């Protein structure tokens, strides 16, 4: 259970969605964080830079379409 001030847990699926949104849209990191359930923008940055989940490929354009 999350407390009021925490972001949703970062999972491989969310990491894939982050990478897909970054690769296939013009959304910035803060916009991606907001679209994926109020994630912390820092977590989005860590995924995009490869610090977290470097082995996870980006979601394809069809998979991220619902977030656009």
CHARMM-style PDB file with segment names, atoms N, HN, CA, C and O in Angstrom:
ATOM      1  N   UNK     1       0.832  -1.168   0.000  1.00  0.00      PROA
ATOM      2  CA  UNK     1       0.000   0.000   0.000  1.00  0.00      PROA
ATOM      3  C   UNK     1       0.888   1.246   0.000  1.00  0.00      PROA
ATOM      4  O   UNK     1       1.897   1.309   0.701  1.00  0.00      PROA
ATOM      5  N   UNK     2       0.487   2.234  -0.803  1.00  0.00      PROA
ATOM      6  HN  UNK     2      -0.333   2.184  -1.372  1.00  0.00      PROA
ATOM      7  CA  UNK     2       1.266   3.452  -0.937  1.00  0.00      PROA
ATOM      8  C   UNK     2       0.762   4.502   0.052  1.00  0.00      PROA
ATOM      9  O   UNK     2      -0.436   4.599   0.320  1.00  0.00      PROA
ATOM     10  N   UNK     3       1.694   5.280   0.587  1.00  0.00      PROA
ATOM     11  HN  UNK     3       2.667   5.201   0.369  1.00  0.00      PROA
ATOM     12  CA  UNK     3       1.225   6.409   1.384  1.00  0.00      PROA
ATOM     13  C   UNK     3       0.886   7.566   0.461  1.00  0.00      PROA
ATOM     14  O   UNK     3       1.146   7.497  -0.741  1.00  0.00      PROA
ATOM     15  N   UNK     4       0.326   8.600   0.991  1.00  0.00      PROA
ATOM     16  HN  UNK     4       0.115   8.656   1.967  1.00  0.00      PROA
ATOM     17  CA  UNK     4      -0.158   9.723   0.189  1.00  0.00      PROA
ATOM     18  C   UNK     4       0.902  10.363  -0.682  1.00  0.00      PROA
ATOM     19  O   UNK     4       0.582  10.862  -1.762  1.00  0.00      PROA
ATOM     20  N   UNK     5       2.125  10.367  -0.261  1.00  0.00      PROA
ATOM     21  HN  UNK     5       2.385   9.963   0.616  1.00  0.00      PROA
ATOM     22  CA  UNK     5       3.166  11.093  -0.971  1.00  0.00      PROA
ATOM     23  C   UNK     5       4.039  10.216  -1.861  1.00  0.00      PROA
ATOM     24  O   UNK     5       5.041  10.699  -2.388  1.00  0.00      PROA
ATOM     25  N   UNK     6       3.699   8.963  -2.044  1.00  0.00      PROA
ATOM     26  HN  UNK     6       2.885   8.570  -1.616  1.00  0.00      PROA
ATOM     27  CA  UNK     6       4.554   8.096  -2.843  1.00  0.00      PROA
ATOM     28  C   UNK     6       3.992   7.914  -4.243  1.00  0.00      PROA
ATOM     29  O   UNK     6       2.789   8.031  -4.475  1.00  0.00      PROA
ATOM     30  N   UNK     7       4.893   7.627  -5.163  1.00  0.00      PROA
ATOM     31  HN  UNK     7       5.870   7.532  -4.975  1.00  0.00      PROA
ATOM     32  CA  UNK     7       4.516   7.337  -6.539  1.00  0.00      PROA
ATOM     33  C   UNK     7       4.113   5.869  -6.651  1.00  0.00      PROA
ATOM     34  O   UNK     7       4.470   5.059  -5.796  1.00  0.00      PROA
ATOM     35  N   UNK     8       3.365   5.524  -7.711  1.00  0.00      PROA
ATOM     36  HN  UNK     8       3.076   6.182  -8.406  1.00  0.00      PROA
ATOM     37  CA  UNK     8       3.085   4.103  -7.942  1.00  0.00      PROA
ATOM     38  C   UNK     8       4.398   3.343  -8.132  1.00  0.00      PROA
ATOM     39  O   UNK     8       5.398   3.919  -8.560  1.00  0.00      PROA
ATOM     40  N   UNK     9       4.389   2.065  -7.815  1.00  0.00      PROA
ATOM     41  HN  UNK     9       3.577   1.597  -7.467  1.00  0.00      PROA
ATOM     42  CA  UNK     9       5.587   1.227  -7.944  1.00  0.00      PROA
ATOM     43  C   UNK     9       5.983   1.125  -9.415  1.00  0.00      PROA
ATOM     44  O   UNK     9       5.132   0.900 -10.276  1.00  0.00      PROA
ATOM     45  N   UNK    10       7.259   1.289  -9.699  1.00  0.00      PROA
ATOM     46  HN  UNK    10       7.950   1.472  -9.000  1.00  0.00      PROA
ATOM     47  CA  UNK    10       7.782   1.181 -11.050  1.00  0.00      PROA
ATOM     48  C   UNK    10       7.989  -0.294 -11.382  1.00  0.00      PROA
ATOM     49  O   UNK    10       8.740  -0.987 -10.695  1.00  0.00      PROA
ATOM     50  N   UNK    11       7.324  -0.775 -12.432  1.00  0.00      PROA
ATOM     51  HN  UNK    11       6.714  -0.212 -12.990  1.00  0.00      PROA
ATOM     52  CA  UNK    11       7.398  -2.168 -12.856  1.00  0.00      PROA
ATOM     53  C   UNK    11       8.008  -2.245 -14.252  1.00  0.00      PROA
ATOM     54  O   UNK    11       8.119  -1.222 -14.928  1.00  0.00      PROA
ATOM     55  N   UNK    12       8.407  -3.438 -14.696  1.00  0.00      PROA
ATOM     56  HN  UNK    12       8.317  -4.269 -14.147  1.00  0.00      PROA
ATOM     57  CA  UNK    12       8.899  -3.568 -16.073  1.00  0.00      PROA
ATOM     58  C   UNK    12       7.869  -3.107 -17.119  1.00  0.00      PROA
ATOM     59  O   UNK    12       8.245  -2.515 -18.131  1.00  0.00      PROA
ATOM     60  N   UNK    13       6.593  -3.370 -16.885  1.00  0.00      PROA
ATOM     61  HN  UNK    13       6.288  -3.851 -16.063  1.00  0.00      PROA
ATOM     62  CA  UNK    13       5.565  -2.930 -17.826  1.00  0.00      PROA
ATOM     63  C   UNK    13       5.517  -1.404 -17.902  1.00  0.00      PROA
ATOM     64  O   UNK    13       5.451  -0.843 -18.996  1.00  0.00      PROA
ATOM     65  N   UNK    14       5.550  -0.737 -16.767  1.00  0.00      PROA
ATOM     66  HN  UNK    14       5.604  -1.193 -15.879  1.00  0.00      PROA
ATOM     67  CA  UNK    14       5.535   0.725 -16.763  1.00  0.00      PROA
ATOM     68  C   UNK    14       6.807   1.264 -17.408  1.00  0.00      PROA
ATOM     69  O   UNK    14       6.755   2.249 -18.145  1.00  0.00      PROA
ATOM     70  N   UNK    15       7.947   0.632 -17.142  1.00  0.00      PROA
ATOM     71  HN  UNK    15       7.990  -0.168 -16.544  1.00  0.00      PROA
ATOM     72  CA  UNK    15       9.203   1.063 -17.766  1.00  0.00      PROA
ATOM     73  C   UNK    15       9.109   0.960 -19.285  1.00  0.00      PROA
ATOM     74  O   UNK    15       9.578   1.850 -19.994  1.00  0.00      PROA
ATOM     75  N   UNK    16       8.517  -0.098 -19.781  1.00  0.00      PROA
ATOM     76  HN  UNK    16       8.135  -0.821 -19.205  1.00  0.00      PROA
ATOM     77  CA  UNK    16       8.326  -0.267 -21.223  1.00  0.00      PROA
ATOM     78  C   UNK    16       7.423   0.824 -21.784  1.00  0.00      PROA
ATOM     79  O   UNK    16       7.680   1.351 -22.866  1.00  0.00      PROA
ATOM     80  N   UNK    17       6.379   1.158 -21.059  1.00  0.00      PROA
ATOM     81  HN  UNK    17       6.170   0.729 -20.180  1.00  0.00      PROA
ATOM     82  CA  UNK    17       5.471   2.223 -21.489  1.00  0.00      PROA
ATOM     83  C   UNK    17       6.177   3.574 -21.491  1.00  0.00      PROA
ATOM     84  O   UNK    17       5.982   4.374 -22.406  1.00  0.00      PROA
ATOM     85  N   UNK    18       6.990   3.829 -20.479  1.00  0.00      PROA
ATOM     86  HN  UNK    18       7.148   3.178 -19.736  1.00  0.00      PROA
ATOM     87  CA  UNK    18       7.767   5.077 -20.422  1.00  0.00      PROA
ATOM     88  C   UNK    18       8.651   5.184 -21.659  1.00  0.00      PROA
ATOM     89  O   UNK    18       8.658   6.210 -22.340  1.00  0.00      PROA
ATOM     90  N   UNK    19       9.394   4.123 -21.943  1.00  0.00      PROA
ATOM     91  HN  UNK    19       9.388   3.290 -21.389  1.00  0.00      PROA
ATOM     92  CA  UNK    19      10.293   4.143 -23.092  1.00  0.00      PROA
ATOM     93  C   UNK    19       9.526   4.303 -24.400  1.00  0.00      PROA
ATOM     94  O   UNK    19       9.968   5.013 -25.303  1.00  0.00      PROA
ATOM     95  N   UNK    20       8.378   3.642 -24.496  1.00  0.00      PROA
ATOM     96  HN  UNK    20       8.019   3.065 -23.763  1.00  0.00      PROA
ATOM     97  CA  UNK    20       7.563   3.767 -25.702  1.00  0.00      PROA
ATOM     98  C   UNK    20       7.027   5.168 -25.896  1.00  0.00      PROA
ATOM     99  O   UNK    20       7.060   5.706 -27.003  1.00  0.00      PROA
ATOM    100  N   UNK    21       6.533   5.762 -24.821  1.00  0.00      PROA
ATOM    101  HN  UNK    21       6.506   5.325 -23.921  1.00  0.00      PROA
ATOM    102  CA  UNK    21       6.029   7.133 -24.915  1.00  0.00      PROA
ATOM    103  C   UNK    21       7.145   8.102 -25.271  1.00  0.00      PROA
ATOM    104  O   UNK    21       6.930   9.028 -26.053  1.00  0.00      PROA
ATOM    105  N   UNK    22       8.318   7.907 -24.717  1.00  0.00      PROA
ATOM    106  HN  UNK    22       8.493   7.155 -24.082  1.00  0.00      PROA
ATOM    107  CA  UNK    22       9.458   8.783 -24.995  1.00  0.00      PROA
ATOM    108  C   UNK    22       9.885   8.650 -26.455  1.00  0.00      PROA
ATOM    109  O   UNK    22      10.221   9.641 -27.103  1.00  0.00      PROA
ATOM    110  N   UNK    23       9.869   7.425 -26.966  1.00  0.00      PROA
ATOM    111  HN  UNK    23       9.596   6.620 -26.440  1.00  0.00      PROA
ATOM    112  CA  UNK    23      10.339   7.163 -28.325  1.00  0.00      PROA
ATOM    113  C   UNK    23       9.308   7.523 -29.391  1.00  0.00      PROA
ATOM    114  O   UNK    23       9.674   7.984 -30.473  1.00  0.00      PROA
ATOM    115  N   UNK    24       8.024   7.319 -29.099  1.00  0.00      PROA
ATOM    116  HN  UNK    24       7.727   6.945 -28.221  1.00  0.00      PROA
ATOM    117  CA  UNK    24       6.996   7.430 -30.133  1.00  0.00      PROA
ATOM    118  C   UNK    24       6.101   8.663 -30.028  1.00  0.00      PROA
ATOM    119  O   UNK    24       5.182   8.819 -30.831  1.00  0.00      PROA
ATOM    120  N   UNK    25       6.348   9.540 -29.059  1.00  0.00      PROA
ATOM    121  HN  UNK    25       7.095   9.413 -28.406  1.00  0.00      PROA
ATOM    122  CA  UNK    25       5.521  10.741 -28.911  1.00  0.00      PROA
ATOM    123  C   UNK    25       6.418  11.950 -28.690  1.00  0.00      PROA
ATOM    124  O   UNK    25       7.637  11.828 -28.576  1.00  0.00      PROA
ATOM    125  N   UNK    26       5.801  13.099 -28.633  1.00  0.00      PROA
ATOM    126  HN  UNK    26       4.810  13.198 -28.725  1.00  0.00      PROA
ATOM    127  CA  UNK    26       6.530  14.339 -28.329  1.00  0.00      PROA
ATOM    128  C   UNK    26       6.361  14.757 -26.873  1.00  0.00      PROA
ATOM    129  O   UNK    26       6.671  15.892 -26.512  1.00  0.00      PROA
ATOM    130  N   UNK    27       5.869  13.844 -26.036  1.00  0.00      PROA
ATOM    131  HN  UNK    27       5.617  12.922 -26.329  1.00  0.00      PROA
ATOM    132  CA  UNK    27       5.664  14.155 -24.622  1.00  0.00      PROA
ATOM    133  C   UNK    27       7.003  14.343 -23.916  1.00  0.00      PROA
ATOM    134  O   UNK    27       7.976  13.653 -24.220  1.00  0.00      PROA
ATOM    135  N   UNK    28       7.046  15.279 -22.976  1.00  0.00      PROA
ATOM    136  HN  UNK    28       6.256  15.839 -22.729  1.00  0.00      PROA
ATOM    137  CA  UNK    28       8.257  15.424 -22.171  1.00  0.00      PROA
ATOM    138  C   UNK    28       8.151  14.496 -20.945  1.00  0.00      PROA
ATOM    139  O   UNK    28       7.131  13.839 -20.739  1.00  0.00      PROA
ATOM    140  N   UNK    29       9.207  14.456 -20.151  1.00  0.00      PROA
ATOM    141  HN  UNK    29      10.037  14.989 -20.319  1.00  0.00      PROA
ATOM    142  CA  UNK    29       9.248  13.520 -19.024  1.00  0.00      PROA
ATOM    143  C   UNK    29       8.154  13.790 -18.000  1.00  0.00      PROA
ATOM    144  O   UNK    29       7.561  12.851 -17.469  1.00  0.00      PROA
ATOM    145  N   UNK    30       7.882  15.047 -17.717  1.00  0.00      PROA
ATOM    146  HN  UNK    30       8.364  15.810 -18.148  1.00  0.00      PROA
ATOM    147  CA  UNK    30       6.833  15.379 -16.745  1.00  0.00      PROA
ATOM    148  C   UNK    30       5.459  14.956 -17.267  1.00  0.00      PROA
ATOM    149  O   UNK    30       4.629  14.472 -16.498  1.00  0.00      PROA
ATOM    150  N   UNK    31       5.217  15.132 -18.547  1.00  0.00      PROA
ATOM    151  HN  UNK    31       5.892  15.525 -19.172  1.00  0.00      PROA
ATOM    152  CA  UNK    31       3.943  14.721 -19.142  1.00  0.00      PROA
ATOM    153  C   UNK    31       3.783  13.200 -19.113  1.00  0.00      PROA
ATOM    154  O   UNK    31       2.695  12.690 -18.847  1.00  0.00      PROA
ATOM    155  N   UNK    32       4.862  12.486 -19.385  1.00  0.00      PROA
ATOM    156  HN  UNK    32       5.746  12.899 -19.601  1.00  0.00      PROA
ATOM    157  CA  UNK    32       4.825  11.026 -19.320  1.00  0.00      PROA
ATOM    158  C   UNK    32       4.512  10.581 -17.892  1.00  0.00      PROA
ATOM    159  O   UNK    32       3.683   9.696 -17.679  1.00  0.00      PROA
ATOM    160  N   UNK    33       5.175  11.195 -16.921  1.00  0.00      PROA
ATOM    161  HN  UNK    33       5.849  11.914 -17.094  1.00  0.00      PROA
ATOM    162  CA  UNK    33       4.939  10.847 -15.514  1.00  0.00      PROA
ATOM    163  C   UNK    33       3.475  11.044 -15.150  1.00  0.00      PROA
ATOM    164  O   UNK    33       2.879  10.190 -14.494  1.00  0.00      PROA
ATOM    165  N   UNK    34       2.894  12.151 -15.566  1.00  0.00      PROA
ATOM    166  HN  UNK    34       3.377  12.846 -16.100  1.00  0.00      PROA
ATOM    167  CA  UNK    34       1.496  12.445 -15.252  1.00  0.00      PROA
ATOM    168  C   UNK    34       0.548  11.462 -15.939  1.00  0.00      PROA
ATOM    169  O   UNK    34      -0.437  11.032 -15.339  1.00  0.00      PROA
ATOM    170  N   UNK    35       0.835  11.108 -17.178  1.00  0.00      PROA
ATOM    171  HN  UNK    35       1.635  11.458 -17.665  1.00  0.00      PROA
ATOM    172  CA  UNK    35      -0.051  10.200 -17.919  1.00  0.00      PROA
ATOM    173  C   UNK    35      -0.006   8.776 -17.374  1.00  0.00      PROA
ATOM    174  O   UNK    35      -0.954   8.011 -17.551  1.00  0.00      PROA
ATOM    175  N   UNK    36       1.074   8.427 -16.723  1.00  0.00      PROA
ATOM    176  HN  UNK    36       1.844   9.049 -16.579  1.00  0.00      PROA
ATOM    177  CA  UNK    36       1.209   7.062 -16.195  1.00  0.00      PROA
ATOM    178  C   UNK    36       0.885   6.989 -14.710  1.00  0.00      PROA
ATOM    179  O   UNK    36       1.457   6.171 -13.991  1.00  0.00      PROA
ATOM    180  N   UNK    37      -0.007   7.817 -14.256  1.00  0.00      PROA
ATOM    181  HN  UNK    37      -0.473   8.481 -14.841  1.00  0.00      PROA
ATOM    182  CA  UNK    37      -0.487   7.682 -12.894  1.00  0.00      PROA
ATOM    183  C   UNK    37       0.290   8.452 -11.858  1.00  0.00      PROA
ATOM    184  O   UNK    37       0.545   7.951 -10.763  1.00  0.00      PROA
ATOM    185  N   UNK    38       0.667   9.667 -12.197  1.00  0.00      PROA
ATOM    186  HN  UNK    38       0.459  10.074 -13.086  1.00  0.00      PROA
ATOM    187  CA  UNK    38       1.358  10.528 -11.235  1.00  0.00      PROA
ATOM    188  C   UNK    38       2.688   9.941 -10.759  1.00  0.00      PROA
ATOM    189  O   UNK    38       3.053  10.073  -9.591  1.00  0.00      PROA
ATOM    190  N   UNK    39       3.398   9.299 -11.669  1.00  0.00      PROA
ATOM    191  HN  UNK    39       3.102   9.192 -12.618  1.00  0.00      PROA
ATOM    192  CA  UNK    39       4.751   8.850 -11.353  1.00  0.00      PROA
ATOM    193  C   UNK    39       5.626  10.057 -11.061  1.00  0.00      PROA
ATOM    194  O   UNK    39       5.337  11.166 -11.511  1.00  0.00      PROA
ATOM    195  N   UNK    40       6.673   9.845 -10.323  1.00  0.00      PROA
ATOM    196  HN  UNK    40       6.908   8.944  -9.958  1.00  0.00      PROA
ATOM    197  CA  UNK    40       7.662  10.871 -10.083  1.00  0.00      PROA
ATOM    198  C   UNK    40       8.468  11.063 -11.372  1.00  0.00      PROA
ATOM    199  O   UNK    40       8.912  10.083 -11.969  1.00  0.00      PROA
ATOM    200  N   UNK    41       8.659  12.298 -11.802  1.00  0.00      PROA
ATOM    201  HN  UNK    41       8.299  13.094 -11.316  1.00  0.00      PROA
ATOM    202  CA  UNK    41       9.396  12.570 -13.033  1.00  0.00      PROA
ATOM    203  C   UNK    41      10.825  12.045 -12.951  1.00  0.00      PROA
ATOM    204  O   UNK    41      11.418  11.695 -13.972  1.00  0.00      PROA
ATOM    205  N   UNK    42      11.368  11.989 -11.766  1.00  0.00      PROA
ATOM    206  HN  UNK    42      10.887  12.273 -10.937  1.00  0.00      PROA
ATOM    207  CA  UNK    42      12.710  11.431 -11.585  1.00  0.00      PROA
ATOM    208  C   UNK    42      12.790   9.965 -11.968  1.00  0.00      PROA
ATOM    209  O   UNK    42      13.796   9.521 -12.520  1.00  0.00      PROA
ATOM    210  N   UNK    43      11.731   9.205 -11.678  1.00  0.00      PROA
ATOM    211  HN  UNK    43      10.913   9.565 -11.230  1.00  0.00      PROA
ATOM    212  CA  UNK    43      11.715   7.798 -12.070  1.00  0.00      PROA
ATOM    213  C   UNK    43      11.668   7.666 -13.595  1.00  0.00      PROA
ATOM    214  O   UNK    43      12.315   6.793 -14.172  1.00  0.00      PROA
ATOM    215  N   UNK    44      10.898   8.541 -14.234  1.00  0.00      PROA
ATOM    216  HN  UNK    44      10.372   9.250 -13.765  1.00  0.00      PROA
ATOM    217  CA  UNK    44      10.831   8.537 -15.702  1.00  0.00      PROA
ATOM    218  C   UNK    44      12.225   8.805 -16.267  1.00  0.00      PROA
ATOM    219  O   UNK    44      12.658   8.123 -17.196  1.00  0.00      PROA
ATOM    220  N   UNK    45      12.918   9.779 -15.720  1.00  0.00      PROA
ATOM    221  HN  UNK    45      12.566  10.332 -14.965  1.00  0.00      PROA
ATOM    222  CA  UNK    45      14.265  10.108 -16.164  1.00  0.00      PROA
ATOM    223  C   UNK    45      15.219   8.921 -15.998  1.00  0.00      PROA
ATOM    224  O   UNK    45      16.028   8.639 -16.882  1.00  0.00      PROA
ATOM    225  N   UNK    46      15.118   8.233 -14.864  1.00  0.00      PROA
ATOM    226  HN  UNK    46      14.461   8.462 -14.146  1.00  0.00      PROA
ATOM    227  CA  UNK    46      15.982   7.069 -14.622  1.00  0.00      PROA
ATOM    228  C   UNK    46      15.741   5.964 -15.650  1.00  0.00      PROA
ATOM    229  O   UNK    46      16.687   5.309 -16.087  1.00  0.00      PROA
ATOM    230  N   UNK    47      14.494   5.756 -16.034  1.00  0.00      PROA
ATOM    231  HN  UNK    47      13.726   6.288 -15.679  1.00  0.00      PROA
ATOM    232  CA  UNK    47      14.180   4.727 -17.039  1.00  0.00      PROA
ATOM    233  C   UNK    47      14.710   5.153 -18.404  1.00  0.00      PROA
ATOM    234  O   UNK    47      15.342   4.359 -19.101  1.00  0.00      PROA
ATOM    235  N   UNK    48      14.458   6.395 -18.786  1.00  0.00      PROA
ATOM    236  HN  UNK    48      13.945   7.040 -18.220  1.00  0.00      PROA
ATOM    237  CA  UNK    48      14.889   6.884 -20.098  1.00  0.00      PROA
ATOM    238  C   UNK    48      16.411   6.867 -20.224  1.00  0.00      PROA
ATOM    239  O   UNK    48      16.938   6.562 -21.295  1.00  0.00      PROA
ATOM    240  N   UNK    49      17.112   7.186 -19.161  1.00  0.00      PROA
ATOM    241  HN  UNK    49      16.684   7.434 -18.291  1.00  0.00      PROA
ATOM    242  CA  UNK    49      18.581   7.222 -19.205  1.00  0.00      PROA
ATOM    243  C   UNK    49      19.215   5.839 -19.091  1.00  0.00      PROA
ATOM    244  O   UNK    49      20.423   5.697 -19.279  1.00  0.00      PROA
ATOM    245  N   UNK    50      18.410   4.812 -18.783  1.00  0.00      PROA
ATOM    246  HN  UNK    50      17.428   4.927 -18.630  1.00  0.00      PROA
ATOM    247  CA  UNK    50      18.938   3.456 -18.672  1.00  0.00      PROA
ATOM    248  C   UNK    50      19.427   3.094 -17.292  1.00  0.00      PROA
ATOM    249  O   UNK    50      19.981   2.010 -17.110  1.00  0.00      PROA
ATOM    250  N   UNK    51      19.244   3.962 -16.308  1.00  0.00      PROA
ATOM    251  HN  UNK    51      18.795   4.842 -16.456  1.00  0.00      PROA
ATOM    252  CA  UNK    51      19.660   3.647 -14.948  1.00  0.00      PROA
ATOM    253  C   UNK    51      18.777   2.565 -14.332  1.00  0.00      PROA
ATOM    254  O   UNK    51      19.239   1.777 -13.508  1.00  0.00      PROA
ATOM    255  N   UNK    52      17.506   2.530 -14.734  1.00  0.00      PROA
ATOM    256  HN  UNK    52      17.130   3.170 -15.404  1.00  0.00      PROA
ATOM    257  CA  UNK    52      16.574   1.513 -14.240  1.00  0.00      PROA
ATOM    258  C   UNK    52      15.977   0.795 -15.442  1.00  0.00      PROA
ATOM    259  O   UNK    52      15.643   1.420 -16.448  1.00  0.00      PROA
ATOM    260  N   UNK    53      15.849  -0.505 -15.331  1.00  0.00      PROA
ATOM    261  HN  UNK    53      16.120  -1.013 -14.514  1.00  0.00      PROA
ATOM    262  CA  UNK    53      15.263  -1.356 -16.371  1.00  0.00      PROA
ATOM    263  C   UNK    53      15.938  -1.195 -17.738  1.00  0.00      PROA
ATOM    264  O   UNK    53      15.242  -1.051 -18.743  1.00  0.00      PROA
ATOM    265  N   UNK    54      17.266  -1.216 -17.800  1.00  0.00      PROA
ATOM    266  HN  UNK    54      17.831  -1.333 -16.984  1.00  0.00      PROA
ATOM    267  CA  UNK    54      17.925  -1.043 -19.108  1.00  0.00      PROA
ATOM    268  C   UNK    54      17.632  -2.177 -20.088  1.00  0.00      PROA
ATOM    269  O   UNK    54      17.729  -1.990 -21.301  1.00  0.00      PROA
ATOM    270  N   UNK    55      17.276  -3.340 -19.571  1.00  0.00      PROA
ATOM    271  HN  UNK    55      17.197  -3.491 -18.586  1.00  0.00      PROA
ATOM    272  CA  UNK    55      17.037  -4.506 -20.426  1.00  0.00      PROA
ATOM    273  C   UNK    55      15.625  -4.552 -21.010  1.00  0.00      PROA
ATOM    274  O   UNK    55      15.335  -5.397 -21.857  1.00  0.00      PROA
ATOM    275  N   UNK    56      14.760  -3.670 -20.573  1.00  0.00      PROA
ATOM    276  HN  UNK    56      14.995  -2.984 -19.884  1.00  0.00      PROA
ATOM    277  CA  UNK    56      13.366  -3.683 -21.012  1.00  0.00      PROA
ATOM    278  C   UNK    56      13.235  -2.858 -22.293  1.00  0.00      PROA
ATOM    279  O   UNK    56      13.642  -1.697 -22.319  1.00  0.00      PROA
ATOM    280  N   UNK    57      12.668  -3.447 -23.368  1.00  0.00      PROA
ATOM    281  HN  UNK    57      12.337  -4.391 -23.347  1.00  0.00      PROA
ATOM    282  CA  UNK    57      12.495  -2.687 -24.611  1.00  0.00      PROA
ATOM    283  C   UNK    57      11.303  -1.734 -24.518  1.00  0.00      PROA
ATOM    284  O   UNK    57      10.423  -1.920 -23.678  1.00  0.00      PROA
ATOM    285  N   UNK    58      11.274  -0.712 -25.382  1.00  0.00      PROA
ATOM    286  HN  UNK    58      11.989  -0.561 -26.064  1.00  0.00      PROA
ATOM    287  CA  UNK    58      10.132   0.205 -25.382  1.00  0.00      PROA
ATOM    288  C   UNK    58       8.871  -0.479 -25.897  1.00  0.00      PROA
ATOM    289  O   UNK    58       8.934  -1.365 -26.749  1.00  0.00      PROA
ATOM    290  N   UNK    59       7.730  -0.058 -25.371  1.00  0.00      PROA
ATOM    291  HN  UNK    59       7.679   0.662 -24.679  1.00  0.00      PROA
ATOM    292  CA  UNK    59       6.453  -0.540 -25.881  1.00  0.00      PROA
ATOM    293  C   UNK    59       6.289  -0.030 -27.314  1.00  0.00      PROA
ATOM    294  O   UNK    59       6.794   1.038 -27.662  1.00  0.00      PROA
ATOM    295  N   UNK    60       5.584  -0.796 -28.136  1.00  0.00      PROA
ATOM    296  HN  UNK    60       5.174  -1.664 -27.854  1.00  0.00      PROA
ATOM    297  CA  UNK    60       5.379  -0.359 -29.517  1.00  0.00      PROA
ATOM    298  C   UNK    60       4.321   0.756 -29.566  1.00  0.00      PROA
ATOM    299  O   UNK    60       3.597   0.965 -28.592  1.00  0.00      PROA
ATOM    300  N   UNK    61       4.234   1.465 -30.688  1.00  0.00      PROA
ATOM    301  HN  UNK    61       4.822   1.295 -31.479  1.00  0.00      PROA
ATOM    302  CA  UNK    61       3.305   2.602 -30.786  1.00  0.00      PROA
ATOM    303  C   UNK    61       1.852   2.240 -30.466  1.00  0.00      PROA
ATOM    304  O   UNK    61       1.140   3.044 -29.864  1.00  0.00      PROA
ATOM    305  N   UNK    62       1.408   1.065 -30.852  1.00  0.00      PROA
ATOM    306  HN  UNK    62       1.986   0.412 -31.342  1.00  0.00      PROA
ATOM    307  CA  UNK    62       0.030   0.635 -30.570  1.00  0.00      PROA
ATOM    308  C   UNK    62      -0.210   0.556 -29.067  1.00  0.00      PROA
ATOM    309  O   UNK    62      -1.283   0.924 -28.589  1.00  0.00      PROA
ATOM    310  N   UNK    63       0.769   0.085 -28.331  1.00  0.00      PROA
ATOM    311  HN  UNK    63       1.641  -0.214 -28.719  1.00  0.00      PROA
ATOM    312  CA  UNK    63       0.622  -0.111 -26.892  1.00  0.00      PROA
ATOM    313  C   UNK    63       0.561   1.209 -26.121  1.00  0.00      PROA
ATOM    314  O   UNK    63      -0.032   1.265 -25.044  1.00  0.00      PROA
ATOM    315  N   UNK    64       1.157   2.253 -26.651  1.00  0.00      PROA
ATOM    316  HN  UNK    64       1.639   2.207 -27.526  1.00  0.00      PROA
ATOM    317  CA  UNK    64       1.157   3.537 -25.945  1.00  0.00      PROA
ATOM    318  C   UNK    64       0.063   4.487 -26.462  1.00  0.00      PROA
ATOM    319  O   UNK    64      -0.129   5.571 -25.913  1.00  0.00      PROA
ATOM    320  N   UNK    65      -0.632   4.084 -27.493  1.00  0.00      PROA
ATOM    321  HN  UNK    65      -0.476   3.203 -27.940  1.00  0.00      PROA
ATOM    322  CA  UNK    65      -1.644   4.956 -28.104  1.00  0.00      PROA
ATOM    323  C   UNK    65      -2.695   5.424 -27.091  1.00  0.00      PROA
ATOM    324  O   UNK    65      -3.158   6.562 -27.169  1.00  0.00      PROA
ATOM    325  N   UNK    66      -3.074   4.570 -26.152  1.00  0.00      PROA
ATOM    326  HN  UNK    66      -2.698   3.645 -26.089  1.00  0.00      PROA
ATOM    327  CA  UNK    66      -4.116   4.943 -25.199  1.00  0.00      PROA
ATOM    328  C   UNK    66      -3.681   6.060 -24.246  1.00  0.00      PROA
ATOM    329  O   UNK    66      -4.526   6.674 -23.596  1.00  0.00      PROA
ATOM    330  N   UNK    67      -2.378   6.331 -24.154  1.00  0.00      PROA
ATOM    331  HN  UNK    67      -1.691   5.832 -24.682  1.00  0.00      PROA
ATOM    332  CA  UNK    67      -1.872   7.385 -23.284  1.00  0.00      PROA
ATOM    333  C   UNK    67      -1.728   8.717 -24.007  1.00  0.00      PROA
ATOM    334  O   UNK    67      -1.399   9.730 -23.389  1.00  0.00      PROA
ATOM    335  N   UNK    68      -1.973   8.719 -25.305  1.00  0.00      PROA
ATOM    336  HN  UNK    68      -2.240   7.896 -25.807  1.00  0.00      PROA
ATOM    337  CA  UNK    68      -1.785   9.938 -26.098  1.00  0.00      PROA
ATOM    338  C   UNK    68      -3.066  10.738 -26.214  1.00  0.00      PROA
ATOM    339  OT1 UNK    68      -3.080  11.792 -26.849  1.00  0.00      PROA
TER     340      UNK     68
END
